[in-house]
Amino acid sequence: EADIYQTPRYLVIGTGKKITLECSQTMGHDKMYWYQQDPGMELHLIHYSYGVNSTEKGDLSSESTVSRIRTEHFPLTLESARPSHTSQYLCASSEWTVGIQYFGAGTRLSVL
Amino acid sequence: ELKVEQNPLFLSMQEGKNYTIYCNYSTTSDRLYWYRQDPGKSLESLFVLLSNGAVKQEGRLMASLDTKARLSTLHITAAVHDLSATYFCAVDSSGGSNYKLTFGKGTLLTVNP
């Protein structure tokens, strides 16, 4: 059983607000990922990290930013939320042997 | 740029029937993953296939990989309602141990009584 936690699960905010989506894992995995998924659609990688102080942008351009100061923590921040940011955000971490990614429960974000 | 294509995207089948979901990818890779997602939930790992000819089975699901054809299949045997979910394949495009995955669009499977 993977231990990866995302908070909040649901968030409704107004345009222009700054938000941070939290993601933590207790498995000691070096690699962590953020995906964006619209309902019924595929996952798009928006950020990833191979370890502390390492962050890279993913395949889908995103206005969000991430940080990785501790192995277990990989928060995602939107400085000024817009309705186009409405989506589900999934965090994952990867074990080192064969690369299986374990996913958190996700944050459903609605920007009004 | 790696492209991953699944078909069909929608599959409605009766309980007890067999069917196959296909996953094609466009560039060389020797690691392919299958995940399941229930409505409103997150993704759960089903299989990881690591070499040409790899076959994995769990219950009524069997996955295989042909790296030469760049094709993976997920075969469903004698479907039951509990298998209703969206199934994603994902391919590692990074090489080495970076494990950067590109996902297909997913196949929404509905199993009817």
Contacts between the chains, C-beta under 8 A, distances in Angstrom:
chain1	res1	chain2	res2	distance
A	31	B	98	7.4
A	31	B	99	5.9
A	33	B	101	8.0
A	40	B	86	7.5
A	40	B	106	7.7
A	40	B	108	7.1
A	41	B	105	6.9
A	41	B	106	7.5
A	42	B	88	7.1
A	42	B	103	5.0
A	42	B	104	6.3
A	42	B	105	4.5
A	42	B	106	5.8
A	43	B	43	7.7
A	43	B	88	7.2
A	43	B	103	4.5
A	44	B	103	8.0
A	45	B	100	7.0
A	45	B	101	7.2
A	45	B	102	7.6
A	48	B	100	6.4
A	50	B	98	6.7
A	59	B	102	7.2
A	90	B	42	6.2
A	90	B	43	7.1
A	92	B	43	7.8
A	94	B	99	4.7
A	96	B	97	6.7
A	98	B	31	7.4
A	98	B	48	5.2
A	98	B	50	6.2
A	99	B	31	6.3
A	99	B	33	7.7
A	99	B	48	7.3
A	99	B	92	6.2
A	99	B	97	7.0
A	99	B	99	3.4
A	99	B	101	7.9
A	100	B	33	6.9
A	100	B	45	5.0
A	100	B	48	5.6
A	101	B	33	7.6
A	101	B	43	7.9
A	101	B	45	7.2
A	101	B	99	7.0
A	101	B	101	6.5
A	102	B	45	7.1
A	103	B	42	4.4
A	103	B	43	4.5
A	103	B	44	7.7
A	104	B	42	6.2
A	105	B	41	7.3
A	105	B	42	5.0
A	106	B	42	5.3
